[in-house]
Amino acid sequence: MNVQHAPTEGMESRERHNSTRVPGTWLLLARVMWVALVVLTLAIFFASFPVYVALLQTPCTGTACIYGFRLTPSQAGALKGIGLSLGAYAAYYVAFTLAILLVCLVVSTLIVWRRSDDRMALLVALLLVTNGSINVTTAVATGPSPWQVPNDCLTLLFLALFMLVFLLFPSGHFVPRWTRWIFVVLLVGQVPLTFFPHASFTRSAPVIPLVWLVFVGELAIVALVQLYRYRRVSSPRERQQTKWVVFGFAVSTTVGILVTVPTLIFPVLASPGSLYPLAYNQVGFLLTLSLPFSFGFAMLHSRLWDIDIIINRTLVYGVLTVILTTVYVGLVIGLQTLLRGIISQDNSIAIVISTLAIAALFQPLRRRIQRLIDRRFYRSKYDAAKTVAAFSATLRNEVDLDQLRDHLLAVVQETMQPEHVSLWLRPPEHGRKQQGPESATPPVI
C-alpha cells in the first residue's frame, strides 16, 4: 500500500521556521549576549542572596506582609509552636530557590546548545535565565538594599521578556501585527511601577485600579492572540508546542484554584496567624518551575506529540479523582450517620465499606470517563478507533478478497485521510504477471 500525503503544510512549516533563523553574522553575538546575561544574573543573584536569606528570617510588619514569602509575627509563633525555627523555614525556601535557578539554567543551556540559531528559542532561553532568579529579585526589590536597583532591572527584564515571548510564541512573529503595540504599552507602564513602587504617582487612588485594569486587559489579549494563532495560523508542530506551554500553566493555575477554594469555605485559614497562606508560595514555585519544563519540551521539539497523551490522562484521572473523592466523603458521612443509631463503632465500618465501594467503582468509572473524554475532546481518534475495531470484526468474517480489499481501502481513507491510496496485491504464483494497483482517490470537493 502506498499512501501519499499533501506536502503543502510541511513546506509552509519549514519556510516559516527558516524565517525565524538567526543569520550567521548575528548568531555569535546572540550567544555572547546570552552568556553575558547569565553572568550578570548570577552575579546579582548571589550578591543579593544574603539579603534574601535575612528577609526570610525576619518577620514582616505593615505593607511588607503583602509579599507571601515573609512570615507575620503570629505565623512565626505558630511555626515555632510546631517545632520549626525561622532558620529551618529559610533553609526550605533557599533549597527551592536554588533548585529553580539550577533547573532554569540547565534548560536554558540545552536550548542555546541545540537551538541557538532559532530566534524564538533564544528569546525563551533569555526568559528562563531571568526566571531562575525571579524569587530573589522580587524579594530584594521590596525593601532598601544596595542591590535594589540591579534587581529592579532584572525584574523589568523578566516582565518584558515574558510578555514578548508570549506575543511571539511559537512562530517568532507578531500575529496580528498590531500586537507589538501591546508590548510597548506594557513596557512603558511597567517602568515607573518597577523603579518607583512607593511613589505617590504610582500609589494614588486613580492609578492603582487603572494599572490592574491594563494588566488584566493585556493578559486577556495575549490569551486571545494565542487562541487565534492556534486555530488559524499555527502549523501542527506549532500547535503541539502551544499545548505544552498551556498545559504547564494550566497545571499550576488549577493547583492555585484548589488551594484558594478552602480559604473561601473556611475564612479562618486566611487569618494572619494561619500557616495555610504559605501554600500559595508553593503554587508560586510550581508556576516558576512550569516555565522551564513546558518551554523546554516545546523548544527542543522533544516528544512533542506525547502532550496529547499527557493531557488525555490528566483529564481522565483528574475527573476520576474528583468524583471518587466526592463519593468517598459522601459515603463516609452518610454511613456514619446511618450506622450511628445501630452500632457504636461506626467510623471504622463506614471507612471500610466506603473504601471497598471506591475500589469497585474505580475501573468501570475510569473506562466510562475515558470514553466520554475521547468522544468529546478526541473525536477523530475516537472515530478512528471505532472504524479499526469494526474492520477487525469484518476481517474475521469476510472471505471475499474483493470485498476485503474495498473494506481495507475505505478504512485507510477514513482513518488516515490521505490524498491518495493504492493497494498492490502479490500474485499467487511466481511467474504470474503482476496485478495492477487497486487505488482509491478521495473526491475533490
Buried (B, 14 or more C-beta within 10 A) or exposed (E): EEEEEEEEEEEEBEEBBEEBEBEEEBBEEBBEEBEEBBEBBBEBBEBBBEBBBEBBBBBBEEEBBEBEBBBBEBBBEBBEEEEBEBEEBBBEBBEBBBEBBEBBBBBBBBBBEBBBBBBBBBBBBBBBBBBBBBBBBBBBBBBEBEBBEBBBBBBBBBBBBBBBBBBBBBBBBBBEEEBEEBBEEBBEBBEBBBBEEEEEEBEEEEBEEEBEEBBEEBEEEBEEBBEBBBEEBBBEBBBBBBBBBBBBBBBBBEBBEEBEEEBEEEEEBBBEEBBBBBBBBEBBBBBBBBBBBBBBBBBBEEEBEEBBEBBBEBBBBEBBEEBBEEBBEEBBEEBBEEBEEEEEEBEEBBBEBBEEBBEEBEEEBBEEBBEEBBEEEBEEBBBBEEBEEEBEEBEEEBEEEEEBBBBBBBBBBEBEEBEBBBBEEEEEEEEEEEEEEBEBEEEEE
